[in-house]
Amino acid sequence: MRIFPTPPYYNEPELLDSLDDVSAHDLETTLRDIRRANIFGLGTWVVKHHVGELLRDFPRGAPLRVLDLATGSADIPEELCRMSEREGFDISVVATDIGYPILDVARERIDKAGFGDRVAFVVCDAVQPPFEEGSFDMVICSLAFHHLNLGQAQRALEQMSRMSRVGFVVNDIYRSQGAWYMAWLLARVTTNNRLTRHDATASVSRAYTPRELARLARRVGVSARIYKHPFWRVALVGRGQGSP
């Protein structure tokens, strides 16, 4: 039973969407905060769980090509590389984001983690990725779909389906009053970063509910399932063009 009604959608701009007035320190620390949100909010687990399910029949030792849209500091590619080492996949990842400052942070972290030979970086918009149909086995977009308005989200989902052979995963928060209150509290208790403090609640206000994501997938003709997870996490999971 819901304690609070679902708040209305509000497309509040986030400071991270514009890097013009963001210092290197602010950018690095807000990306750190997003990594923490993925870890402690189970987002990293959600991605690995659904990717693992999609790859259940994927041959071990075969080349596995992954695209991570809106990678942030590349925490998801890093974890997928670790998972691939355990599972025996020969993984290579293309990690994209909207600007070089973000990818500079990502590249430095990936190099320190020892996966620089497995992850390449490309600046591009998640709505218009410059890749051919079926270019990747897996396409992922984690904790970024709420940055897209409805039209952009539709086009991004179409692109993810078009580019993936095995499957695709959207991992995000979903809009709820509880998530808003939790984001407000954690942003004030765990960090002094001005971007995080503003963007935490803005992210919830503009996030899509599970029902809205399902409707979005139907609207663009993409076959996908919606999964709700603890801490207001939602996953949209679909089979790619090459899946049976």
PyMOL commands that set and color helices and strands:
alter all, ss='L'
color gray80, all
select helices_A, chain A and resi 15-17+24-40+43-54+75-87+100-113+145-147+150-163+177-189+194-205+210-219
alter helices_A, ss='H'
color red, helices_A
select strands_A, chain A and resi 63-69+90-97+119-123+136-142+164-173+224-229+233-239
alter strands_A, ss='S'
color yellow, strands_A
deselect
rebuild
show_as cartoon
